[in-house]
Amino acid sequence: MFKALAMIEQDDAIATAIAELEESDLPEGDVLIDVAYSSLNYKDGLVLNNLGGLVKTYPHIPGIDLAGTVAHSDHPDFQPGDPVVCTGWRVGEVHWGGYAQKARLKGEWLVKLPADLTPRTAMGLGAAGLTAVIALEALEDHGLIPDKGEVLITGAAGGVGSCSVLLLSALGYDVAASTGRPELEPYLKDLGARTIIPRQELTEPSQRPLESARWAACIDSVGGTTLARALAQMDYGASIAAVGLAGGAEFSASVIPLLLRGVNILGIDSVFYPIERRARAWARLARELPLDKIDAICSEAGLADLPQLGKDILEGKVKGRVIINPNT
């Protein structure tokens, strides 16, 4: 028997409760994992609140990422005792996820943890940290280097934003962090942000197709008007890595920055990111991040806390990363 946060259909509604399950209840897969930690992400908030049509069948175990130890494996690349991490592949949406003490997954979805990363530290990064490094590498592929100028991080106090601020500042980038929570300025400065940009400076629609060029690059987790406003402020040849939609799935903008300044909008997907590149991305996080600072962006919670946390993250009330310990 093991404990899990289960979502079930009940009286034409979706109910969420702690359940006791057996290993035989788990879906198909060739690797059984003892889950040490999962985490809370914006997509988890959508799933927990039955939004976005992400879950098609019930009962369901949410949690889009997890880290733990292999308990049993029929996959040739994994042996019992191997520490592993999983993000993406629609785990926690279509396939049962990490909000449980055990998970059964496909081996091709798993990455062995680099030696310097514990399962807890890995979930301090989780899907957010992986997305941050994928976004950075896309920007680097389009010419970004530290001496190009300021890099704007929107939604900077959230999970992807916090990981991005920490990663880029550790690599010598001049980071400008945008947030609507001025009380978190000390937190963002401690992560390495040099400049704090009030959210309202980016949420008002621009009256001009081009504004003064300021940003050498941008990692945007907000979307909506914020993405459109940042687009008008990008420097010549700069790129925006679009990673999220916390501020809206649609945006209205002029193509003038694309045509007159050569600005690029780069779509970032970490869900189906190729497994061989995932392994390199995790190795880079372990190598280049100041791992002693991961705790500064993290808080810890249990399965029983998730229904409220799922509401909080959609309302922009969560700071940094929340690690979920299913064993407490």
C-alpha angles and dihedrals in degrees: 000000000000138000125249141164103247129195113206137176110250127171093340090309136090116252125192123208144148108266137188111230138176127231088248088064092064119102124251121292139126100238125061113202133197099219115224098175143354128181144221120257135171090255089053087057090055092049095046090052094044092243132143097026090263096140117059104175136036149250090053139175111211129204119112096210140031143169128202146110130302110250097177133000138190089175117099095224097057135060132185109279096031112135109228142177130206130192129161128001086118091285106160089028111053097002124046111268147202105297090099141071090248136032134182114209142161114270092228088065094058134090122196109239115251111248093253095055123082118199089254093052090045090057090045081068102026121142089339094057092045090050091050094054092044089053092049092050091051089052091047090051086058094053106274116153128162097260094055093090141256120354116208119218113191122200083023097169093056127086101273090035095052092047090048093050091049095046098045095043090050088055093052101261121147100240126200110193120205118204139155091215108079091182088070095062092104090051092052093044089052089054089055107268111149097192133033117212115198111235093234091066088068103033098068112086113251117250091208132052089228128036129180108305110247115142126076089194142343137214105202123192095164108064119181118075092346092063091047092049093048089050091060091052100049120121123240111294092003125144137217119212105209108205107156151015107218089135098042143315095238132058135180117215144148122258089221094099089054093050104036101032101027092235118175128211108205119197112218121205121176097171098081098020107149112269095231090055090046091059090052091047092053090047089052092050090051092047103042107029121088092242092192087068096055091088089058091066096042140084125177130230140165136237093269090059095057102087091059094039089053089060093043096055092052089052093051094248098124120095119209117320130344114205115208117215108196092187098067 
